[in-house]
Amino acid sequence: PNNTAARRIDVNGIVQGVGFRPFVYKLANQYDLKGEVANTTAGVSIHIEGPPQRIQAFETDLAAKCPPLAHVVEISGRSASIKPYADFRIAKSRDRAQMSTLISPDVSICDDCRRELFDSADRRYLYPFINCTNCGPRYTIIDDIPYDRPKTSMRHFKMCAACQSEYDDPTNRRFHAQPNGCAECGPHVDLYTNQRESVDTDNPIKTAADLIRQGQIVAVKGLGGYHLVADAQNSQAVIRLRKRKMREEKPFAIMSADLASIQKYARVRPQEQDLLSAIQRPIVLLQKKTGGSISDAVAPRNKYWGVMLPYTPLHYLLLNHGFDALVMTSANLTDEPIAIDNEDAFERLADIADYFLVHNRDIYLRSDDSIVRHSAGHTRYIRRSRGFVPIPLFLKHTVPPILACGAELKNTICLTKDDKAFLSQHIGDLENQITLDFFQLTVDHLQRILEINPEIIACDMHPDYLSTRFAQEQAGTRKMQIQHHHAHIVSCMGEHQLEGAVIGLSFDGTGYGSDGAIWGGEVLVSETTQFERVAHLAYVPMPGSAAAIKEPWRLAISYLHDAFGDAFWDLALPVLKQNDSQKLKIMVEMIQKDINCPQTSSLGRLFDGVAAIVGIRNQVNFEGQAAMELEMLAAGDMDSIYDVEWLAGDPIRILPAPIIRGVVQDVQSGLSVAEISIKFHKTLIALFTEICLAVRRDYDMNRVVLSGGCFQNSILLNGMIHELASRDFAVFAHQRVPTNDGGIALGQALVAAAKCSS
């Protein structure tokens, strides 16, 4: 008929294994159109025939109503010749169709599955592994591509007739849902003691909930690994968990069944409500309410709770037993990766957990919970992991296949291919063999499922990082070492697709400088291929090297000696009273004789030093703790700032001494720690705004990029963005990758790509 047209529509992005073809099938039938849909190497290809206005409506809905897990990058359509089809059908995949497509991350249970989970008439009532094409595990159960059941950890479970018929029916929302199963044919849970004795119970989940209520600690196998679970309202249980896990003060994450429960103990702004409810279900940092019932031991000396909503059916079933909140912390000893394997969990966690709620679906790749906060108008990642990996970041240009090995702390790796950069899930601090093994496993696994064979390996300049050593050991591949703070800035440039030179403020605790010193308070004029260090905090010695990071009182002595010389002994300061005078004398001697005192220009270390000088803490139990507590205590309407001074030159050297002298004067005159902290923050904001104005005058550039772990401090981040914007700078900060070292691999990959094409 004359009123029939034909279109060929190609869709690329994450469109396989996410219910995209059945969605197209239903949509075509809804508009009574004929044709077919098939998976291709690039994504999905659709041939559609029918009246032009109905085809147009179909195309509009295709973009607007696609399934929740689909991540459409591009839809392109063109006229095609009519090949009269009798109906619309799902065709077989073409050539190596399912190979080079993108894989969906693991996401939370969908509303439809959740309704079925609690519907006593449903055949999956209370079944802890309910899922469909729109939800459930993906990345953590994939062993290889194509993403089909035999290549996942579901290969051990043969579907029963009822599940198989859902799987085969294109109108069913479980069509080709690889993790599909039910109580008859799918995975199941069991409860064990920490002695590996099976607990005799008809309802392992209810029994586990009863044990948690009694104050027991239960290791629960989740989506991307095990959690250690305790009742968040039971202080004794939380304190016992801290002791056993050897995690003295770092905050624990908590999980509540719904928003109403969370609002009992935390303030939830509309943007945070959206983050909590998103299908990725990250941990969201929320301001504490006073007087809630959550134990103080969950997040001591912190203004925030780290909170998430349930994301697996098993979580919903546990929380259904009347808890306001459960501690859900990664199941590991401090500094080790999260446990994923049942055998390994019993081995490593027997001294921490009293009971184990396990299941028999294997996890192939661990994936920690992601952590986000809403700050300075945007979502900011602190850890980008479960729910977001392996969705790529799209780059401005195509780049060669590169493996970037990241830094030492908060390690992630990055693989690039065409115009995409794939950042891995959080790997952790590369300080021991067990984490290095996980790093190597992640490299191999991502290279396999993304089909990337790197031509270049990029790594940090630090010779002793395990990631650097790994890179150097890879035979036959070109290697590039990238300066740490340059990689930070380029990571943020890549995220915002910026080209040309920018003013980069790269602030963190530690990074190996090109002069062999420890950098971290850097102002760089940066392009993708190169950088110039135009200003930095003046060097001070770090007595005891790495020991000074764990014991900020050492830095306090270094900054005091730098500001006052030997006169610092006469100051009335908490740090001098609280520490043994013999130890203090040894520090001064080390500084004077330059024994084990590497030089540092780090802003993170200046935060540590000030925190110790004002008496917040002399020792830390986790990285950045002193600086974080200094930020948490800041309060008041302090308008004044400390004196600042810098020495002109190439580069400009910013002297910490005038700031330190001001802080000491305020401590001695009895100003509160809250007011000193806010004054110190405002001083840094004013100081670096002035430096940016000076660089703009000299270099005629207007874009400022903020990166590095210090920008997790929301006072510093908000303040810098506000002050720079008010002086007509265009300011760019991280939104899609972490500002800390979790984002540095992206910068390494982009510097390497630019250098090899220049």
N, C-alpha and C positions, 0 to 999 in steps of 0.2 A: 504493500500500500504506500501511497505518496507521503502519508503522514508518518513514515518510519525513518528514523535516523539511526546511525551507529556511532559509538564513541569508544576509543581505546583510552583507558585511564590507568596510569601507573602511580602507585603509592609507595613511597619508601620511608623507612624509619623502623621503629619496633612494631611490626605488624604481623609477626608470626608467633604462634603459641599463645596468642592473647585474645583469640576469638574474633579475629578480624574477618576471616572468610565467612563464618556463619552470620556475622553482622551484615556483610555485603549481601549474602544470600537472602536474609530476611527483608532487607531494605529493597532489593530488586523485586521480590514477590509482593511487597507492600505497594509498590508503584506499578505492579503488573508488567515488569520489563523482562526481556529475554537475554540470554547470553551466558557468560561463565566467569568465574574468578579462579585464579591459580597463584600459588607461591612461585616467585622467581628469585634469581640471585640477588636482585636489588630490593625486593620487597614483595608487593602483590600487584598482579596485573589483572585488569577487569575489561572484558568486552561486553558492552551493553547496547541493547537495541530496543527501540520503541518510540513513542511520540516525543518530539523534542522538548516540550514543556515538562513532561514527566522525567525525562533524562536530566533536565536542569535541576528539578526538585531533588532528584536522587543525588546529584553531585553536591548540592548545598548540604544535604543531610550527612553525606559521606564525611565532610570536613567537620560538621558541627556535633555529630552525635556518636562519634566512634567509641569503641569500648574503653573502659577506664584504664586498662594497662597498655593500650596502644599509644605510641609516641610518634605521631606523624611528623615527618620532617618536610615532605614535599608531596604535593598531588599535581600531576601534569596530565592534561587531557588533550586529545586531538581527534579529528574526524576519522572514521574508519569505514571500510566497505561492509555492506550488509551481508551476513552469511546466515540466512534465516535459521534461527534456533527455535526449537519447539518449546523450550522452557528455560529456566535459569538453573545452572548447576555449578557445583564445586568440582573443578577439574583437578587432575593429578598434578603434583609439583613438577615444574619443568627443570630439566638438566640438574645441575648441582644446587637446585633452588634454595634448599634450606641452609646451605653452608654459610655464605658470607652475610647473613642478616644479623640484626642486633638482637641480643637476648634481654628479656625482661628481668628487672630485679624482683626480689621477694617482696610481696606486699601483704597488707592485712586482709583478714577475712572480710568478704563483702556483706552488704546488708541482707541480700537474699539468703546467703548461707547462714548468716546469724539467725535469721527468722526460723529457718529449718532446724537449726541446732537446738532451739528451745521450743519447737513445736512437737508435742507428744504424739501427734498423728503422723509425723514424718518418719520415713525409714532410717534417716540419719539422726534421729533425736539423740542429743548428748554425745554424738560421735566426735571425738577430739581431732579428727583429721579431715573434717568436711572442707571441701574447696570446690571451685568451678573454674571455668576459663577466665573469669574476671578477677580471681584472687588466688592467694596461696603461694606456696614455694615455687621458685624458678631457679635463680642463680645458684643457690646453695645445694641443689640436688642434681645439677648438670655435670656429667663427667666428660662429655664430648658432644660435638655437633654431627649431624643435625639434631635439633632439639626434638627428639622422639622418645617415647617411654623406655625403649631398650637402652638408651644412652643416659638414663637418669637412675637415681636410687630407688625408683618405683619398679624397676625391672624384676625385682624379686616377688612382686605381688601380681598374681594373675587375676584379672577382673572377673567377677561373677557375671552371670547373664544380664542381670539388671543394670550393672555399671557399664558393661560392654555396649548394651543397646543405647544408653545415654551418650556414650563416647562416639558411637557411629551415627547419631542423629543430628544433622546440621541445624535442626530447629531447637535443639536442646542446649541449654547454656553450659553443659558439660561436654559438648562436642570437642573432641581432640584435647580435652583437659588431661595432660599427661599424669598429674598426681591423683587422678580420680580413684576413688575406692569407697568402701563402706565397712561396717563392722564385720560383715561376712568375709570380705576378701582383702581388706586393706590393712595398714599398720595398726598396732594396738599398744596401749600403755601398761606398764607393770610398776609395782612399788617394791623397793628393796631397802634393807637396812644398809648401813655403811660397812657391814661385814659381808655384804653380798648375799644375805639370806632373803628369800622371797617373803613378802608380807602377805599373809592369807587374807584376802579381802575381795568382795564382789565389786567394790567401787574404789579403785586405787586413787582416783582424784579426790573423792570425798574424804577418804582416810588421810591423804596427804594434807588436805585443808585442815582437818582436825588436829593433826600433828603440828602444823604451823601455828594454829591458834594456841596450842599448849606451849609455844615457845621454842619448838624444834626448828632446825635449819634444814631445808630440803633442797637438794640439787634437782632442778627441773630441766629436762631436755626440751629446747625450743626449736626455733627455725634455723638460726645461724650458729647455734651453740647452746651450751648449758647456762642457766642462771642459778645463782644461789638466792634462795627465797626465804624471807623471814617476815614476820608481822611488823609492819612499820610503826605500830603503836606500842610495841613491846620493847622498851629500852634495854632490858637485860638481854633479850635475843639479839638486838642490833649490836650491842657492845660485844657480845660473845662472838658474833660473826666478824666484827672488826679484828678482834684478837686473833681468831683462827686464820683469817685471810691475810693477816699482817698488813692491814691497811688502816693505819692509825686514825687518820683524820680526813682523807679525801672523801668528798661527798658520795653517797650511794644514790643510785636512781631508784625511783619508786613508780609503781603502776597502780592506777585506780580504775574501777570498772566503768566510770562514766564522768562527764563533766561536773555533774552535781556533787559527786564525791570530792573531786579535785577542788571545787570552789569552797569547800569547808576549810581548807588549810592553805590555799594559794590564791593570789589575785590572777584572774584570767582576762586579759584584754581581748577584744574581737580578733585581732591578727593572731594572737596566741591560740585562741580557740580553733581557728582554721588550721594552724600548724598541728595541733594535737589530733585533730580529726582527719587529717590528710591520710590517704591510703598508705603512705610510707611509715606512718606512726613513729616519728622520731621521738627521742627524749627532748622535751622543751624546758628551757630554764624559765621558771616562774617565780615571781616575788612572793616571799613567805607572807602569810597573814599572821598576826600575833594571836597567840592563844589557841592554835589548832591542836589536834590530839596526836600529831605525828611526833615521834621521839626526836629530841634535839640531837641525839647521836647519829641521826641519818645524814645531816649536813651541818656539822658544828661550825660556828663562827662564819656563817655564810648567809647572805640575804636571800638566797635563791634555793628552791627545790629543783631537782631534775626530774621531770614527771612525764610518763607516757601512758597512753591508753592501751588496752589489750590489742594484740594483733594476730594471735592465733586462737583457734577454737579452744585449745587447752587452757590458755590464759583466762578466757571468758568463763570456762567451767570452774576454774579454781576460785576466781573472784566472786563467782555466784554464791559462794558460801559466806557472804556477809562481811568481808573486810573493807575498811575504808581505803586502805592502801597496803600494798606489799612491797618490801624491798626487793628489787629485781636487779641484782648486780652481776656482772660477768663472772662466770665460774672459773676462777683461776687464782693462783697465788700472785701477789703483786709482781709485775714485770714479766709474767708468762702469758702466752696467748690463751684465749678462752678454750675450754675443753669441748670437743664435738663428738668424740667417739666414746661409746659406752665403756669399753675396757679402760681407755685412757682416763675417763672421768672417775671410775672407781679407784684407779691407781693414784691419781693426783689429788682427788678431793675427799678421800676417806677421812682425813683429819679435820676437814672443815664442815662437811655436811653430815647430819645425823641419818638422813634418809635420801633415797634417790628415786625420783619419778622419771622413769626412762621409757623410751619407745624404740621400735625396731625399724624405723625408716632412717637410713643412713644420711648423715650430712656430709657432703663431699668437700665443701669449702666453708670455713668459719666466716661469720660476718657479724661483727659487733653492732649493737644498737647505734644509730646515728644520733648526734646531739646538735640541736639548733637553738638559736635565741632570736627574738625580734629586737633589733637594735638599730638606732639611727635610721629609722624608716624602712628597713629591709630585713628579710630573713638572712641570718649569718650562720654558716656552718661552723661548729667547733670540731665535729667529727662527721665525715661524710662516708657512710658505710651502708648498712642494711636499708633496703628500700630505694636507694639511689644508684647503687652500683649493679650492673655495669652500663648505665645510661651514659653516653659520651657527651663531652662538650664539643660544640661545633666551632671550628676554627675559621679564620678569615681566608686562609689559603690552604691548598693541599700541601702536605709535608711527607717526607720519606718515612718508612717504618722505623720507629725509634723506641728503644726501651730506656726510660729514665728511672734510676734506682732510688731517688728520694734521699732523705737525710737520715740521721740516726734516730732522733726522737719522733714519735707520732708518725712512723714511716708509712708511706703508701708508695706504690709504683705507678708509672704512667706508660701506656703504650699508645703510639700514634699510628694512624692509617688514613690515607687520603685527607679529608678535611675534618677528621674526628680525633679527639684525644680521650682515651679511656683511663680514668683514674681508678685504681683498685680500691677495695674496701680497706679499712683501717688495719694495719698489720701490727703496729705497736712500736715499742722502743727496742731497737736492734742492739741489745746489750748482752745477749746470751745465745747459745746454740739452738734452743728450742724455738726462739723467735726467728732466727736465721733460717731454720728449716721451713717454717711457715712462709717466710719471704720467698724462698726458692720454689716452694709448692705453688704459691700465687703467681709467680712469674711464668712457670710452666703451664699452669692451668689457663691463665688468660691468653697466653700466646696460642694455645691449642684452640680454645673455643672462639677466639677472634681471628684465627688464622693470620697471625702477624709474625713475620720472621724479621727481627730487627736488623737493619744495616748499620745502625749506630747505637752505642750504649753511652748514655750520659750519666754522670754521677757528681757528687760533691767533691770539692777540692781537699777536704780533710783526709789526710793519708790513712788515719786509723779507723775511720768509720767502716763497719762491716759491709755496708752497702757499696762503699768505694772499693773495698778489697774484692768483693764479689764481681764488680764490673771489670776490675783489672785482670781477674782470672779467666774471663771469657775469651777463648782463643778465636782469632780470625775475624773479629768484628772491630770496626773503628771505635775508639774511645774518645770521649770528651769530658774534661772536668770543668764544672761550672761553678763560679763563685756563689756562695750561699745567698748573699743579700741581693745580688743581681737576679738570681733565680726567683726570689720572693717577688721582686718588682715585676719581672716579666710574666710571672704566673697571673698577677692581677691584670696586666696589660692584655694578656691573651684572653682572659675571661671577658674583658670589655672590648676585644678586637681593636685595640689601639695600635697605631703605627707611628713611627717618628720618635722624637725624644720627649721624655717626660721628666719631671722632678719626682724622684722616688724617695719616700721616707720608709726606710727598712729598719724596723725596731724589734729586737728580740733579745733572748738571753745569751745565745752562743752561736757563732758561725765563724768558720775559718777564713780569715782575711787574706788578701793577696800578698800582704807583707808578713804573714805568719803569726800575726797577733789575733786576739779573739775580738771580732767585731760584733756590733749589735745596736749602735746608735748612729745609723748612717744616713746621710743625705747624698743621694746619687743622681747625677744627670744620666738617665738610662735610655738606651735604645735596646732593641732585641739582641743585637749582635755584640754590643759593648757598653761599658759604663765608665763614668768618671766620678771619683769620690770627691765631692765638692765641700762637704763638711762632715764632721763627726764629733762625738763626745771625746774629750781629751782622754788619753790612756791613764788608767790607774792600775796598780798591781793587784793580782788576785792571789793572795797568800794561800798556798796549799793547792792551787789549781782547782781541780774538780771538787775538792773538799769544801771550797768557799761557796759552791752552789748549794750544798746541803747545810752549811753553817754560815748564815748571812752575817753573824757577828764579826767574822773575819773581814768581810767587805766593809762593814761599819768602821773597823779600825783603819782599813786602807784609805777610805774616803776622809776620815778624821785626820789621819796623818798627812794626807795630801792638802787638807784645808788649813790645818793649824800647826803642822810640824810637831815638835815634842811638847808644845804647849797644850796639846789635847789631853795630856794626863791630868791637868788641873780642872777639866770640865766635870760638872755634876750631871752625869748622864746614866740612864738605866743600864745601857750596854756595858759600861765600865764597872758598875756595881755588881751586875749579875754574873760576870765572868771572872775566873781566877786570874789574879794579876800576873802570875807566872806565865800563864798561857798568852796573855796579852803582850807581855814582853817578848816572848818567842816570835809572835806575829810581827812586831815592829822590827825585830832583828832580821827576820826573813825578808821584809820589805827593804830594809836598808842595805842588806847584802845581796839582794836580788837572788834569793834561794827559792826555787820552785814557785816563782811569782810571775806567771805569764801576764802580759799586758792586755787589758780589756777596754773597749770603748762601748760596752754594752749598756743600753738603757734598762734592760731587765735587771742587770746587776746593780744599777743605780737605785732602782726601786727596792731591791733586796737590802741594800746598804741603809737607805732611809728608814725602811721598816724596822731594821735592827736598832738604829740610832734612837728612834722614838719609843722603843721598848715593846714592839709588837711581838717579835719572836727572834730568838738566836739560832734556832735550828728549824729546818723544815722536814716534813714527812713526804711531801710530793713536790714535783717541779713547779715553780712559780707560786708556791703557797704564800710566802711572805708578801709578795707583790699583790696577790689577790686579796689578802686580808687588809692590806693598806687601802686598796680600792674600796672594799666593803665598808670600812670605817669612815670613809670620807662623808662629811655632812656640813651643812651651814652655808651662809651667804657671803663667804669671804671674798672681798673684792681685791684685796692687795695681793701682790705676788712677790717672790723673792728676787733679789738682785741677780742679774745674769751678765755674763761677760764672755766674749769670745775673742780669739786672736786671729786677725786677718791673715790670710795666707792661702796656699794652695796645697791641701785643703784648709778651710776654716777649722780651727780647733775650739770647741765649746767647753769652757772650764766648769767642772762640777763644783769647785771649791766655794764660789759665792753662794750657791744654793745650799750647800751643806752648812755653811756658817749661819745662814738665815734660819735653817731648820733647828740648829743647835740653840740659837738665841731664843727661838720660840719655845723649845722644850724647857729651857732654863727659866723662862718667864711664866711658865705654867699654862701656856695655850693648850687646848685639848688636842688629842691625837686626831680627832675628827676634823678640826679646823686646820691643823698642820697638813693633813692629807689633802684636803680640798685645795689648799694654797699651793702645795707642791704640784698637784695635777694642773692647776691653772697656770703655774709658772712654765711648765713644759709646753703647754698649748701655746702660750704667748711667745715663748722662745722660738719654737720651731715655725710658727707663723712668720716671725721676723726673718728667720733664715730663708724661708721660701720667698719672701719679698725681695731679699738681697739677691737670691739666685735668679729670680724673674728679671731683675734689673740687668744683671750681667749676661744672661743667656737668652733673654727675650722669649721665655716660654711660660705657658699658663696652665698646663695640666699637671696636677699633683696626684701621685698614686701612693696609697697607703698599704703596707703589707708587713707581715711579721707578727709573731705571737703576742707582742705588747698591745696590738690593736684588738685583742680579745677583751681588753679593759674598756668598758663602754663609756666611762667618763672621758678617757683619752680619745676614743674614736669619735664620739658625738662632738666633743669640744673642737677637735682638729677640723672635722667636716664643717662645723658651723663657722669657725673663725676664718678658715680659708675661703669658703663660699662667700662670706660677707665682704671679702676683698677681691671678689671677681675671679677667683681661681675655679677651674673645673676640677672637681675632686672625685677620684675613683677609689672605691674600697671593695673588698671581696664580698660577693653575694652567693656564688655558686660553688666555690671551693673554699676550704678553710684558710684563714689568714695565717694560721700557725704552720708548722712544718708539714702538716698533712696536705698542704697544697703545693709544696715546693717542687715535687716531681714534674708537675705541669710546666713550671718555669724552666726546669732543666731541659725538658724535651723541646720547648720552643726556642730556647737559645741555641741548642745543638742544631735544630732544623734551619734556623736563620744563618748560622755560621757556615753550614755546609752548602748553602745556596748562594752565599755572598761572594 
